Amino acid sequence: MTITITDAALYAGALFILFLTPGPVWVALMARAMSGGFRAAWPLALGVVVGDVIWPLLAVLGVAWIVGTFSGFMEVLRWVASLTFLVMGVLIIRNRKKTIASDSRLTRPGMWAGFMAGVAVILGNPKAILFYMGVLPGFFDLTMLTWADIAVICFLSMIVPLVGNLILSAFIDRARRLLTSPAALARTNMTAGLLLVAVGLVIPFA
């Protein structure tokens, strides 16, 4: 393995800074956590992991040209992500006065929907694409990496934002539990729905 502990620490620090920079993932995570609590948010965090592994892997393998070759596919994916969040936002707004228990969709299909939303938002996140495709080669000599090095890079790219997203979801869930009145719940769900709609509208042009 060619990566040193210092190299790994510097890269992990950069990942943490990336996590602290608000973007589509933050907005989507906050919206789902506000509408359905930690149960609704953690599947999205797992979905984000998919992109957090794919982007550095593509960069390390030196196939960034694939994104350029299939730019049309990336555009389609971006519109799919937009539609996903628009539909989620509208549904939450329409059901803003319902409690979590009164809407079983938040506990059954919600997990899969949250996971796929996480995949869509990270694959269409220009911040992540720019970081992994443009900045990652500056941390390591990609021509000298072994498979063990690649595994370390992908693991760090996955674990740092995942832990951050789960902690953020837990904090939002705890704050959300303080909102117990029907009026407060309706306002919270309205805000969550509007945030999801905002993500859906921003993704195609980000």
N, CA, C and O of each residue as an XYZ file, in Angstrom:
824
protein
N       0.842     -1.193      0.000
C       0.000      0.000      0.000
C       0.875      1.240      0.000
O       1.824      1.327      0.780
N       0.569      2.202     -0.867
C       1.394      3.399     -1.003
C       0.868      4.583     -0.191
O       1.605      5.541      0.044
N      -0.382      4.534      0.236
C      -0.964      5.646      0.991
C      -0.474      5.616      2.437
O      -0.538      4.579      3.098
N       0.013      6.751      2.922
C       0.459      6.847      4.305
C      -0.701      7.292      5.197
O      -1.754      7.707      4.712
N      -0.485      7.195      6.499
C      -1.506      7.642      7.450
C      -1.762      9.134      7.278
O      -2.901      9.591      7.382
N      -0.703      9.889      7.017
C      -0.855     11.334      6.803
C      -1.705     11.616      5.581
O      -2.583     12.477      5.618
N      -1.449     10.888      4.487
C      -2.242     11.062      3.269
C      -3.719     10.783      3.540
O      -4.595     11.537      3.117
N      -3.976      9.688      4.253
C      -5.350      9.309      4.557
C      -6.028     10.347      5.444
O      -7.201     10.669      5.252
N      -5.276     10.870      6.425
C      -5.836     11.869      7.340
C      -6.177     13.164      6.597
O      -7.224     13.764      6.843
N      -5.302     13.590      5.697
C      -5.555     14.804      4.918
C      -6.787     14.630      4.037
O      -7.611     15.536      3.915
N      -6.900     13.471      3.434
C      -8.052     13.208      2.578
C      -9.340     13.146      3.397
O     -10.374     13.664      2.974
N      -9.275     12.511      4.568
C     -10.452     12.450      5.446
C     -10.868     13.856      5.887
O     -12.058     14.155      5.984
N      -9.883     14.710      6.150
C     -10.188     16.092      6.519
C     -10.884     16.831      5.398
O     -11.822     17.594      5.629
N     -10.414     16.598      4.168
C     -11.051     17.232      3.017
C     -12.484     16.732      2.856
O     -13.377     17.505      2.509
N     -12.704     15.457      3.103
C     -14.054     14.893      3.028
C     -14.972     15.511      4.080
O     -16.149     15.763      3.823
N     -14.416     15.748      5.262
C     -15.212     16.353      6.333
C     -15.610     17.781      5.956
O     -16.735     18.206      6.216
N     -14.682     18.515      5.341
C     -14.992     19.868      4.887
C     -16.070     19.820      3.819
O     -16.985     20.644      3.806
N     -15.954     18.842      2.920
C     -16.975     18.670      1.885
C     -18.333     18.420      2.515
O     -19.341     18.961      2.060
N     -18.365     17.596      3.568
C     -19.621     17.312      4.249
C     -20.209     18.576      4.878
O     -21.423     18.777      4.855
N     -19.343     19.427      5.439
C     -19.808     20.633      6.118
C     -20.317     21.694      5.143
O     -20.962     22.659      5.554
N     -20.031     21.517      3.854
C     -20.491     22.472      2.858
C     -21.917     22.128      2.464
O     -22.141     21.081      1.856
N     -22.900     22.983      2.792
C     -24.295     22.670      2.478
C     -24.497     22.462      0.981
O     -23.897     23.154      0.158
N     -25.330     21.523      0.650
C     -25.623     21.210     -0.745
C     -26.919     20.445     -0.846
O     -27.666     20.371      0.130
N     -27.212     19.865     -2.019
C     -28.466     19.109     -2.205
C     -28.655     17.972     -1.210
O     -29.779     17.700     -0.787
N     -27.565     17.305     -0.832
C     -27.693     16.192      0.117
C     -28.184     16.703      1.464
O     -29.073     16.100      2.067
N     -27.620     17.801      1.941
C     -28.044     18.383      3.210
C     -29.526     18.734      3.179
O     -30.274     18.400      4.097
N     -29.945     19.419      2.100
C     -31.336     19.860      2.001
C     -32.284     18.664      1.983
O     -33.306     18.659      2.670
N     -31.928     17.642      1.181
C     -32.774     16.454      1.104
C     -32.822     15.724      2.437
O     -33.881     15.260      2.859
N     -31.673     15.622      3.100
C     -31.608     14.928      4.389
C     -32.440     15.657      5.434
O     -33.180     15.030      6.193
N     -32.322     16.975      5.475
C     -33.094     17.763      6.432
C     -34.584     17.631      6.166
O     -35.380     17.510      7.098
N     -34.960     17.655      4.890
C     -36.377     17.567      4.547
C     -36.971     16.237      4.986
O     -38.058     16.207      5.563
N     -36.272     15.137      4.722
C     -36.802     13.826      5.107
C     -36.792     13.641      6.623
O     -37.715     13.047      7.179
N     -35.761     14.143      7.291
C     -35.695     14.021      8.746
C     -36.803     14.829      9.410
O     -37.368     14.401     10.416
N     -37.118     16.005      8.847
C     -38.183     16.829      9.403
C     -39.556     16.209      9.170
O     -40.453     16.354     10.000
N     -39.722     15.519      8.040
C     -41.041     14.965      7.725
C     -41.273     13.602      8.363
O     -42.395     13.291      8.762
N     -40.217     12.779      8.465
C     -40.409     11.424      8.975
C     -39.450     10.995     10.055
O     -39.465      9.835     10.465
N     -38.602     11.916     10.535
C     -37.666     11.577     11.588
C     -36.465     10.787     11.091
O     -36.224     10.694      9.887
N     -35.720     10.223     12.023
C     -34.503      9.480     11.693
C     -34.816      8.276     10.810
O     -34.020      7.915      9.944
N     -35.979      7.653     11.029
C     -36.366      6.471     10.246
C     -36.465      6.807      8.761
O     -36.129      5.977      7.916
N     -36.918      8.005      8.438
C     -37.058      8.407      7.043
C     -35.741      8.899      6.451
O     -35.556      8.873      5.235
N     -34.823      9.347      7.312
C     -33.596      9.971      6.826
C     -32.448      8.996      6.609
O     -31.662      9.173      5.678
N     -32.334      7.953      7.460
C     -31.150      7.107      7.340
C     -31.090      6.330      6.024
O     -29.986      6.072      5.547
N     -32.231      5.934      5.399
C     -32.098      5.284      4.092
C     -31.498      6.204      3.039
O     -30.759      5.751      2.164
N     -31.813      7.499      3.118
C     -31.226      8.445      2.182
C     -29.718      8.522      2.380
O     -28.959      8.590      1.413
N     -29.282      8.511      3.658
C     -27.847      8.546      3.938
C     -27.148      7.320      3.350
O     -26.024      7.420      2.860
N     -27.815      6.166      3.399
C     -27.235      4.963      2.804
C     -27.198      5.068      1.284
O     -26.257      4.595      0.648
N     -28.213      5.683      0.709
C     -28.225      5.874     -0.737
C     -27.090      6.764     -1.203
O     -26.517      6.547     -2.270
N     -26.767      7.767     -0.398
C     -25.671      8.670     -0.725
C     -24.343      7.915     -0.770
O     -23.442      8.271     -1.529
N     -24.233      6.869      0.051
C     -23.011      6.061      0.085
C     -22.683      5.499     -1.296
O     -21.512      5.400     -1.665
N     -23.709      5.134     -2.057
C     -23.486      4.565     -3.389
C     -22.661      5.517     -4.245
O     -21.668      5.119     -4.855
N     -23.083      6.780     -4.281
C     -22.335      7.761     -5.060
C     -20.975      8.057     -4.467
O     -20.011      8.302     -5.193
N     -20.898      8.035     -3.133
C     -19.628      8.324     -2.471
C     -18.595      7.228     -2.701
O     -17.407      7.435     -2.454
N     -19.034      6.076     -3.167
C     -18.099      5.013     -3.550
C     -17.840      5.046     -5.055
O     -16.709      4.850     -5.500
N     -18.888      5.295     -5.834
C     -18.756      5.280     -7.294
C     -17.843      6.382     -7.806
O     -16.972      6.123     -8.636
N     -18.030      7.626     -7.319
C     -17.252      8.743     -7.861
C     -15.755      8.605     -7.614
O     -14.987      8.772     -8.561
N     -15.294      8.312     -6.409
C     -13.844      8.152     -6.241
C     -13.298      6.936     -6.987
O     -12.161      6.952     -7.458
N     -14.110      5.884     -7.095
C     -13.655      4.701     -7.819
C     -13.436      5.028     -9.293
O     -12.445      4.602     -9.886
N     -14.352      5.778     -9.877
C     -14.188      6.183    -11.270
C     -12.956      7.056    -11.450
O     -12.219      6.908    -12.424
N     -12.733      7.973    -10.499
C     -11.575      8.856    -10.597
C     -10.278      8.072    -10.475
O      -9.339      8.291    -11.241
N     -10.229      7.166     -9.520
C      -9.018      6.379     -9.306
C      -8.704      5.517    -10.520
O      -7.539      5.384    -10.896
N      -9.700      4.943    -11.123
C      -9.487      4.062    -12.264
C      -9.206      4.837    -13.555
O      -8.962      4.243    -14.605
N      -9.242      6.135    -13.467
C      -8.899      6.952    -14.624
C      -9.900      6.896    -15.748
O      -9.536      6.971    -16.922
N     -11.186      6.762    -15.385
C     -12.197      6.701    -16.435
C     -13.166      7.875    -16.323
O     -14.365      7.716    -16.554
N     -12.657      9.036    -15.975
C     -13.509     10.215    -15.881
C     -14.118     10.545    -17.246
O     -15.146     11.218    -17.327
N     -13.469     10.062    -18.326
C     -13.984     10.331    -19.664
C     -15.365      9.716    -19.880
O     -16.099     10.144    -20.772
N     -15.727      8.717    -19.073
C     -17.034      8.078    -19.224
C     -18.153      9.095    -18.986
O     -19.182      9.082    -19.660
N     -17.921      9.976    -18.008
C     -18.944     10.979    -17.704
C     -19.164     11.885    -18.905
O     -20.297     12.242    -19.230
N     -18.053     12.257    -19.571
C     -18.175     13.089    -20.752
C     -18.838     12.348    -21.905
O     -19.640     12.923    -22.640
N     -18.502     11.076    -22.061
C     -19.062     10.274    -23.148
C     -20.557     10.067    -22.979
O     -21.317     10.103    -23.947
N     -20.969      9.849    -21.734
C     -22.379      9.604    -21.449
C     -23.016     10.815    -20.764
O     -23.823     10.670    -19.845
N     -22.642     12.008    -21.226
C     -23.177     13.229    -20.619
C     -24.699     13.279    -20.735
O     -25.375     13.823    -19.861
N     -25.239     12.708    -21.821
C     -26.687     12.679    -21.968
C     -27.346     11.852    -20.886
O     -28.419     12.202    -20.393
N     -26.705     10.750    -20.514
C     -27.225      9.897    -19.446
C     -27.234     10.638    -18.128
O     -28.195     10.534    -17.365
N     -26.166     11.392    -17.845
C     -26.099     12.155    -16.605
C     -27.206     13.201    -16.561
O     -27.759     13.478    -15.497
N     -27.532     13.787    -17.724
C     -28.597     14.780    -17.766
C     -29.946     14.131    -17.477
O     -30.773     14.703    -16.767
N     -30.169     12.939    -18.024
C     -31.405     12.209    -17.758
C     -31.508     11.880    -16.266
O     -32.568     12.027    -15.657
N     -30.382     11.429    -15.686
C     -30.360     11.096    -14.269
C     -30.689     12.315    -13.422
O     -31.377     12.205    -12.406
N     -30.203     13.466    -13.836
C     -30.465     14.700    -13.095
C     -31.961     15.031    -13.112
O     -32.512     15.471    -12.103
N     -32.615     14.818    -14.256
C     -34.050     15.100    -14.351
C     -34.865     14.079    -13.571
O     -35.905     14.414    -13.004
N     -34.396     12.830    -13.540
C     -35.063     11.811    -12.730
C     -34.995     12.200    -11.256
O     -35.984     12.082    -10.533
N     -33.831     12.661    -10.814
C     -33.678     13.113     -9.431
C     -34.618     14.281     -9.147
O     -35.243     14.344     -8.089
N     -34.710     15.210    -10.108
C     -35.593     16.363     -9.949
C     -37.040     15.918     -9.762
O     -37.734     16.396     -8.865
N     -37.492     14.992    -10.626
C     -38.869     14.506    -10.544
C     -39.124     13.800     -9.220
O     -40.193     13.946     -8.628
N     -38.138     13.034     -8.757
C     -38.273     12.301     -7.491
C     -38.575     13.254     -6.343
O     -39.498     13.024     -5.562
N     -37.790     14.327     -6.245
C     -37.968     15.250     -5.127
C     -39.225     16.097     -5.278
O     -39.849     16.462     -4.281
N     -39.604     16.413     -6.512
C     -40.846     17.157     -6.717
C     -42.039     16.337     -6.229
O     -42.905     16.858     -5.526
N     -42.086     15.061     -6.598
C     -43.193     14.195     -6.186
C     -43.202     14.018     -4.668
O     -44.254     14.100     -4.035
N     -42.011     13.771     -4.084
C     -41.931     13.603     -2.635
C     -42.409     14.857     -1.917
O     -43.148     14.776     -0.935
N     -41.985     16.015     -2.410
C     -42.368     17.275     -1.772
C     -43.859     17.525     -1.830
O     -44.462     17.922     -0.834
N     -44.467     17.295     -3.002
C     -45.899     17.517     -3.159
C     -46.695     16.568     -2.259
O     -47.675     16.983     -1.639
N     -46.281     15.288     -2.182
C     -46.994     14.324     -1.346
C     -46.944     14.716      0.128
O     -47.937     14.586      0.844
N     -45.777     15.199      0.581
C     -45.656     15.604      1.980
C     -46.523     16.823      2.272
O     -47.157     16.902      3.324
N     -46.551     17.781      1.329
C     -47.384     18.971      1.517
C     -48.861     18.584      1.582
O     -49.608     19.104      2.412
N     -49.278     17.671      0.704
C     -50.689     17.242      0.681
C     -51.083     16.536      1.969
O     -52.235     16.616      2.394
N     -50.134     15.844      2.592
C     -50.432     15.076      3.809
C     -49.778     15.711      5.039
O     -49.420     15.016      5.989
N     -49.627     17.032      5.010
C     -48.860     17.712      6.059
C     -49.495     17.619      7.440
O     -48.795     17.765      8.443
N     -50.813     17.378      7.520
C     -51.494     17.323      8.815
C     -51.575     15.920      9.390
O     -52.088     15.724     10.492
N     -51.073     14.949      8.651
C     -51.109     13.572      9.129
C     -49.892     13.276      9.983
O     -48.796     13.764      9.705
N     -50.082     12.478     11.021
C     -48.952     12.051     11.830
C     -48.219     10.930     11.109
O     -48.717     10.392     10.121
N     -47.043     10.578     11.600
C     -46.277      9.498     10.984
C     -47.060      8.202     11.023
O     -47.071      7.447     10.051
N     -47.709      7.943     12.135
C     -48.442      6.685     12.277
C     -49.621      6.598     11.326
O     -50.020      5.501     10.936
N     -50.196      7.761     10.940
C     -51.380      7.730     10.085
C     -51.036      7.515      8.628
O     -51.940      7.309      7.819
N     -49.773      7.554      8.261
C     -49.356      7.361      6.875
C     -48.335      6.229      6.821
O     -47.141      6.440      7.030
N     -48.835      5.011      6.533
C     -47.946      3.860      6.551
C     -46.905      3.908      5.444
O     -45.904      3.195      5.505
N     -47.129      4.743      4.431
C     -46.154      4.822      3.341
C     -44.814      5.341      3.827
O     -43.782      5.083      3.206
N     -44.823      6.076      4.940
C     -43.561      6.583      5.463
C     -42.736      5.482      6.102
O     -41.530      5.646      6.286
N     -43.358      4.368      6.442
C     -42.615      3.266      7.061
C     -42.407      2.091      6.121
O     -41.455      1.333      6.304
N     -43.275      1.909      5.106
C     -43.097      0.789      4.168
C     -42.248      1.187      2.966
O     -41.051      0.903      2.932
N     -42.858      1.843      1.978
C     -42.051      2.166      0.802
C     -41.107      3.324      1.046
O     -40.250      3.612      0.212
N     -41.254      3.994      2.185
C     -40.422      5.171      2.454
C     -38.940      4.871      2.507
O     -38.126      5.691      2.083
N     -38.576      3.704      3.024
C     -37.160      3.371      3.143
C     -36.517      3.220      1.766
O     -35.435      3.749      1.510
N     -37.200      2.489      0.886
C     -36.658      2.299     -0.461
C     -36.659      3.630     -1.220
O     -35.712      3.953     -1.937
N     -37.750      4.399     -1.044
C     -37.819      5.703     -1.698
C     -36.703      6.611     -1.199
O     -36.094      7.343     -1.978
N     -36.439      6.558      0.102
C     -35.363      7.369      0.666
C     -34.009      6.944      0.140
O     -33.166      7.785     -0.167
N     -33.796      5.638      0.035
C     -32.526      5.132     -0.472
C     -32.294      5.580     -1.909
O     -31.210      6.057     -2.246
N     -33.311      5.429     -2.759
C     -33.170      5.815     -4.162
C     -33.004      7.323     -4.312
O     -32.304      7.793     -5.209
N     -33.653      8.081     -3.424
C     -33.481      9.530     -3.448
C     -32.040      9.895     -3.121
O     -31.474     10.806     -3.726
N     -31.443      9.183     -2.162
C     -30.045      9.424     -1.828
C     -29.120      9.125     -2.984
O     -28.173      9.869     -3.238
N     -29.394      8.014     -3.701
C     -28.589      7.671     -4.875
C     -28.703      8.765     -5.929
O     -27.703      9.206     -6.495
N     -29.944      9.201     -6.186
C     -30.167     10.203     -7.224
C     -29.506     11.536     -6.888
O     -28.893     12.164     -7.752
N     -29.630     11.969     -5.627
C     -29.116     13.284     -5.274
C     -27.593     13.321     -5.267
O     -27.004     14.354     -5.585
N     -26.935     12.201     -4.905
C     -25.468     12.213     -4.889
C     -24.905     12.051     -6.294
O     -23.870     12.636     -6.613
N     -25.572     11.260     -7.142
C     -25.091     11.102     -8.510
C     -25.319     12.367     -9.332
O     -24.627     12.606    -10.322
N     -26.287     13.171     -8.918
C     -26.544     14.419     -9.619
C     -26.012     15.639     -8.889
O     -26.341     16.772     -9.241
N     -25.188     15.407     -7.868
C     -24.641     16.499     -7.059
C     -23.360     17.026     -7.697
O     -22.344     16.332     -7.659
N     -23.363     18.220     -8.278
C     -22.168     18.737     -8.946
C     -20.998     18.936     -7.995
O     -19.843     18.872     -8.415
N     -21.283     19.179     -6.709
C     -20.203     19.352     -5.733
C     -19.409     18.065     -5.584
O     -18.179     18.086     -5.556
N     -20.119     16.942     -5.488
C     -19.441     15.658     -5.342
C     -18.683     15.291     -6.605
O     -17.553     14.807     -6.543
N     -19.317     15.526     -7.765
C     -18.665     15.209     -9.035
C     -17.385     16.010     -9.183
O     -16.346     15.463     -9.553
N     -17.452     17.308     -8.896
C     -16.281     18.175     -9.012
C     -15.179     17.736     -8.065
O     -14.007     17.711     -8.440
N     -15.552     17.386     -6.830
C     -14.552     16.984     -5.844
C     -13.859     15.700     -6.241
O     -12.632     15.646     -6.321
N     -14.648     14.662     -6.492
C     -14.052     13.354     -6.756
C     -13.349     13.278     -8.102
O     -12.298     12.647     -8.215
N     -13.911     13.909     -9.120
C     -13.308     13.839    -10.442
C     -12.183     14.856    -10.629
O     -11.250     14.622    -11.397
N     -12.278     15.980     -9.926
C     -11.290     17.024    -10.131
C     -10.240     17.144     -9.044
O      -9.073     17.401     -9.342
N     -10.627     16.964     -7.789
C      -9.726     17.206     -6.674
C      -9.004     15.943     -6.211
O      -7.851     16.010     -5.784
N      -9.670     14.801     -6.294
C      -9.072     13.558     -5.813
C      -7.690     13.283     -6.394
O      -6.796     12.884     -5.649
N      -7.476     13.482     -7.710
C      -6.131     13.233     -8.248
C      -5.052     14.114     -7.626
O      -3.866     13.797     -7.721
N      -5.447     15.210     -6.994
C      -4.464     16.069     -6.342
C      -3.981     15.524     -5.010
O      -2.941     15.950     -4.508
N      -4.719     14.591     -4.433
C      -4.323     14.002     -3.152
C      -3.391     12.806     -3.336
O      -2.504     12.563     -2.518
N      -3.603     12.076     -4.408
C      -2.841     10.847     -4.600
C      -2.340     10.746     -6.042
O      -2.935     11.299     -6.967
N      -1.241     10.031     -6.204
C      -0.760      9.690     -7.539
C      -1.548      8.474     -7.999
O      -1.244      7.345     -7.615
N      -2.555      8.711     -8.819
C      -3.471      7.638     -9.184
C      -2.806      6.536     -9.994
O      -3.332      5.426    -10.073
N      -1.664      6.825    -10.593
C      -0.972      5.801    -11.390
C      -0.191      4.835    -10.515
O       0.243      3.787    -10.992
N      -0.003      5.171     -9.231
C       0.810      4.346     -8.337
C      -0.027      3.576     -7.321
O       0.520      2.814     -6.523
N      -1.328      3.762     -7.339
C      -2.182      3.147     -6.315
C      -2.336      1.646     -6.521
O      -2.437      1.157     -7.646
N      -2.352      0.926     -5.393
C      -2.644     -0.501     -5.413
C      -4.123     -0.698     -5.099
O      -4.823      0.259     -4.767
N      -4.600     -1.941     -5.205
C      -5.995     -2.200     -4.884
C      -6.285     -1.928     -3.407
O      -7.402     -1.552     -3.050
N      -5.286     -2.117     -2.557
C      -5.465     -1.804     -1.134
C      -5.649     -0.298     -0.949
O      -6.462      0.137     -0.133
N      -4.885      0.503     -1.718
C      -5.033      1.964     -1.657
C      -6.433      2.373     -2.109
O      -7.079      3.212     -1.481
N      -6.888      1.778     -3.195
C      -8.211      2.098     -3.723
C      -9.292      1.768     -2.694
O     -10.258      2.514     -2.534
N      -9.120      0.655     -2.008
C     -10.087      0.255     -0.981
C     -10.129      1.278      0.149
O     -11.204      1.617      0.643
N      -8.953      1.772      0.560
C      -8.880      2.775      1.629
C      -9.567      4.061      1.190
O     -10.334      4.649      1.953
N      -9.296      4.501     -0.036
C      -9.901      5.735     -0.551
C     -11.419      5.612     -0.593
O     -12.133      6.516     -0.158
N     -11.911      4.491     -1.117
C     -13.361      4.298     -1.212
C     -13.993      4.203      0.178
O     -15.093      4.711      0.395
N     -13.304      3.554      1.115
C     -13.839      3.431      2.469
C     -13.944      4.804      3.137
O     -14.967      5.125      3.744
N     -12.893      5.608      3.026
C     -12.929      6.954      3.609
C     -14.004      7.806      2.946
O     -14.717      8.553      3.616
N     -14.115      7.688      1.624
C     -15.108      8.470      0.881
C     -16.523      8.097      1.303
O     -17.444      8.904      1.192
N     -16.690      6.871      1.788
C     -17.996      6.397      2.208
C     -18.279      6.723      3.671
O     -19.352      7.230      3.998
N     -17.323      6.434      4.553
C     -17.596      6.464      5.988
C     -17.686      7.872      6.555
O     -18.512      8.125      7.432
N     -16.853      8.799      6.073
C     -16.859     10.159      6.632
C     -18.205     10.851      6.415
O     -18.808     11.313      7.384
N     -18.702     10.940      5.161
C     -20.012     11.579      4.993
C     -21.157     10.775      5.584
O     -22.147     11.359      6.026
N     -21.050      9.437      5.605
C     -22.125      8.620      6.174
C     -22.308      8.914      7.651
O     -23.431      9.123      8.110
N     -21.207      8.932      8.404
C     -21.286      9.232      9.834
C     -21.842     10.633     10.043
O     -22.695     10.847     10.903
N     -21.358     11.582      9.257
C     -21.852     12.955      9.373
C     -23.333     13.050      9.076
O     -24.066     13.726      9.799
N     -23.788     12.384      8.024
C     -25.205     12.440      7.654
C     -26.095     11.777      8.700
O     -27.192     12.261      8.979
N     -25.629     10.675      9.278
C     -26.424      9.995     10.307
C     -26.524     10.844     11.574
O     -27.585     10.914     12.195
N     -25.425     11.485     11.955
C     -25.447     12.358     13.135
C     -26.377     13.539     12.894
O     -27.161     13.908     13.768
N     -26.287     14.133     11.698
C     -27.165     15.248     11.359
C     -28.626     14.816     11.409
O     -29.476     15.544     11.923
N     -28.918     13.633     10.877
C     -30.292     13.124     10.894
C     -30.797     12.930     12.316
O     -31.951     13.237     12.618
N     -29.937     12.422     13.185
C     -30.331     12.190     14.577
C     -30.635     13.502     15.290
O     -31.598     13.587     16.051
N     -29.814     14.532     15.045
C     -30.058     15.838     15.667
C     -31.380     16.433     15.190
O     -32.155     16.963     15.987
N     -31.632     16.340     13.885
C     -32.874     16.892     13.341
C     -34.074     16.131     13.894
O     -35.101     16.727     14.219
N     -33.939     14.807     13.998
C     -35.017     13.990     14.539
C     -35.322     14.380     15.981
O     -36.485     14.459     16.377
N     -34.280     14.621     16.757
C     -34.476     15.001     18.164
C     -35.192     16.345     18.261
O     -36.087     16.525     19.086
N     -34.787     17.281     17.411
C     -35.439     18.599     17.428
C     -36.888     18.471     16.969
O     -37.772     19.158     17.481
N     -37.123     17.594     16.008
C     -38.464     17.405     15.474
C     -39.411     16.851     16.527
O     -40.600     17.171     16.521
N     -38.896     16.024     17.432
C     -39.743     15.415     18.461
C     -40.306     16.460     19.424
O     -41.281     16.199     20.129
N     -39.690     17.640     19.450
C     -40.181     18.706     20.309
C     -41.461     19.327     19.760
O     -42.201     20.001     20.475
N     -41.704     19.083     18.466
C     -42.887     19.663     17.829
C     -44.043     18.661     17.966
O     -44.181     17.748     17.152
N     -44.846     18.840     18.976
C     -45.891     17.848     19.269
C     -47.291     18.298     18.871
O     -48.166     17.451     18.692
N     -47.536     19.592     18.727
C     -48.890     20.046     18.416
C     -49.195     19.824     16.936
O     -48.286     19.848     16.106
N     -50.486     19.605     16.596
C     -50.863     19.407     15.190
C     -50.455     20.581     14.307
O     -50.021     20.380     13.173
N     -50.589     21.807     14.817
C     -50.224     22.986     14.023
C     -48.723     23.003     13.733
O     -48.301     23.310     12.618
N     -47.914     22.667     14.759
C     -46.464     22.639     14.564
C     -46.076     21.539     13.584
O     -45.174     21.720     12.766
N     -46.773     20.375     13.670
C     -46.491     19.272     12.767
C     -46.822     19.661     11.331
O     -46.078     19.339     10.404
N     -47.946     20.357     11.153
C     -48.342     20.786      9.812
C     -47.319     21.756      9.238
O     -46.963     21.662      8.063
N     -46.844     22.689     10.063
C     -45.831     23.648      9.597
C     -44.535     22.931      9.241
O     -43.889     23.260      8.246
N     -44.155     21.943     10.065
C     -42.924     21.198      9.804
C     -43.009     20.435      8.490
O     -42.075     20.455      7.688
N     -44.149     19.755      8.272
C     -44.317     18.998      7.041
C     -44.405     19.910      5.828
O     -43.916     19.560      4.754
N     -45.020     21.070      5.985
C     -45.065     22.033      4.888
C     -43.661     22.482      4.516
O     -43.318     22.562      3.337
N     -42.840     22.776      5.539
C     -41.452     23.182      5.289
C     -40.676     22.068      4.610
O     -39.929     22.306      3.662
N     -40.859     20.847      5.105
C     -40.158     19.704      4.509
C     -40.564     19.512      3.060
O     -39.715     19.276      2.200
N     -41.864     19.612      2.784
C     -42.334     19.452      1.413
C     -41.781     20.516      0.487
O     -41.378     20.219     -0.638
N     -41.760     21.758      0.955
C     -41.223     22.853      0.144
C     -39.729     22.672     -0.110
O     -39.237     22.984     -1.194
N     -39.005     22.161      0.902
C     -37.578     21.902      0.707
C     -37.348     20.836     -0.360
O     -36.449     20.965     -1.190
N     -38.165     19.785     -0.335
C     -38.027     18.730     -1.331
C     -38.345     19.256     -2.724
O     -37.657     18.921     -3.689
N     -39.385     20.079     -2.832
C     -39.718     20.688     -4.123
C     -38.557     21.565     -4.591
O     -38.206     21.568     -5.771
N     -37.964     22.312     -3.650
C     -36.831     23.173     -4.002
C     -35.663     22.359     -4.558
O     -35.025     22.752     -5.536
N     -35.391     21.211     -3.916
C     -34.321     20.344     -4.417
C     -34.641     19.878     -5.824
O     -33.773     19.879     -6.696
N     -35.891     19.479     -6.047
C     -36.288     19.017     -7.368
C     -36.153     20.073     -8.430
O     -35.847     19.760     -9.581
N     -36.377     21.331     -8.064
C     -36.271     22.422     -9.026
C     -34.824     22.848     -9.266
O     -34.482     23.311    -10.354
N     -33.971     22.688     -8.241
C     -32.584     23.145     -8.355
C     -31.693     22.141     -9.080
O     -30.800     22.534     -9.831
N     -31.932     20.835     -8.860
C     -31.048     19.797     -9.403
C     -30.780     19.944    -10.911
O     -29.625     19.827    -11.319
N     -31.794     20.194    -11.758
C     -31.500     20.235    -13.196
C     -30.592     21.383    -13.602
O     -29.957     21.329    -14.655
N     -30.524     22.423    -12.776
C     -29.762     23.610    -13.155
C     -28.523     23.823    -12.297
O     -27.797     24.798    -12.489
N     -28.273     22.917    -11.346
C     -27.121     23.064    -10.445
C     -25.827     22.761    -11.182
O     -24.749     22.831    -10.591
